[in-house]
Amino acid sequence: MTAKRLYLIDGSGYIFRAFHALPPMTRADGTPVNAVYGYASMLLKLLDDLREHGANELIAVVFDAKRATFRNKIYELYKAHR
């Protein structure tokens, strides 16, 4: 039995990166969708890359809590620019 790798995806980071990396995109009603589109595109690209290489891996997407967490106590400037 071969060992599996576990990929932990920073969901909040993906969304933040997608929002700022792509030009503004909106639905017909004006709702911004660039972050959702970019986020989904990055996850699908990862899945395609893993499938292409025949990888049998585990993937989990994690998100930061909206409220203050222990990270804020450890490092006061955590998420200061988000």
C-alpha positions as CSV (number, residue, x, y, z in Angstrom):
1,M,0.0,0.0,0.0
2,T,1.4,3.4,-1.0
3,A,1.4,6.4,1.3
4,K,-1.1,9.1,0.5
5,R,-0.3,12.8,0.7
6,L,-2.7,15.2,2.4
7,Y,-3.1,18.5,0.7
8,L,-4.4,21.3,3.0
9,I,-5.7,24.2,1.0
10,D,-5.9,27.6,2.5
11,G,-9.4,28.4,1.3
12,S,-9.4,32.0,2.6
13,G,-6.0,32.6,0.9
14,Y,-7.3,31.2,-2.4
15,I,-10.3,33.5,-2.3
16,F,-8.2,36.5,-1.4
17,R,-5.7,35.7,-4.1
18,A,-8.4,35.1,-6.7
19,F,-10.3,38.3,-5.9
20,H,-7.2,40.5,-6.3
21,A,-5.6,38.5,-9.2
22,L,-8.5,38.7,-11.6
23,P,-10.1,41.7,-13.2
24,P,-13.6,42.6,-11.9
25,M,-16.2,40.1,-13.1
26,T,-19.9,40.5,-12.3
27,R,-23.1,38.7,-13.0
28,A,-25.8,40.5,-14.9
29,D,-27.3,41.8,-11.6
30,G,-23.9,43.3,-10.6
31,T,-22.9,40.6,-8.0
32,P,-19.1,40.3,-8.1
33,V,-18.0,36.7,-9.1
34,N,-14.2,37.0,-9.8
35,A,-13.3,35.5,-6.4
36,V,-15.6,32.6,-6.8
37,Y,-14.5,32.0,-10.4
38,G,-10.8,32.2,-9.5
39,Y,-11.2,30.0,-6.4
40,A,-13.1,27.3,-8.3
41,S,-10.5,27.5,-11.2
42,M,-7.6,27.0,-8.8
43,L,-9.2,24.0,-7.1
44,L,-10.1,22.4,-10.4
45,K,-6.6,22.9,-11.7
46,L,-5.2,21.2,-8.6
47,L,-7.6,18.2,-9.1
48,D,-6.7,18.0,-12.8
49,D,-3.0,18.0,-12.0
50,L,-3.4,15.3,-9.4
51,R,-5.5,13.1,-11.8
52,E,-3.0,13.7,-14.6
53,H,-0.2,12.3,-12.5
54,G,-2.3,9.4,-11.2
55,A,-2.1,10.6,-7.7
56,N,-4.4,9.1,-5.1
57,E,-4.3,11.9,-2.6
58,L,-6.4,13.4,0.1
59,I,-7.5,17.1,-0.1
60,A,-9.0,19.3,2.6
61,V,-9.9,23.0,2.3
62,V,-9.8,25.0,5.5
63,F,-11.0,28.6,6.1
64,D,-10.0,31.1,8.7
65,A,-12.6,32.0,11.3
66,K,-14.2,35.4,11.0
67,R,-13.7,36.1,14.7
68,A,-10.4,36.6,16.5
69,T,-8.5,33.3,17.2
70,F,-5.4,32.2,19.0
71,R,-3.4,33.4,16.0
72,N,-4.3,37.0,16.8
73,K,-3.0,36.5,20.4
74,I,0.2,35.0,19.1
75,Y,0.8,37.6,16.4
76,E,-1.1,40.9,16.7
77,L,-0.7,41.7,13.0
78,Y,-2.2,38.4,11.8
79,K,-4.4,39.2,8.8
80,A,-3.7,42.9,9.2
81,H,-3.9,43.5,5.5
82,R,-7.1,41.5,4.8
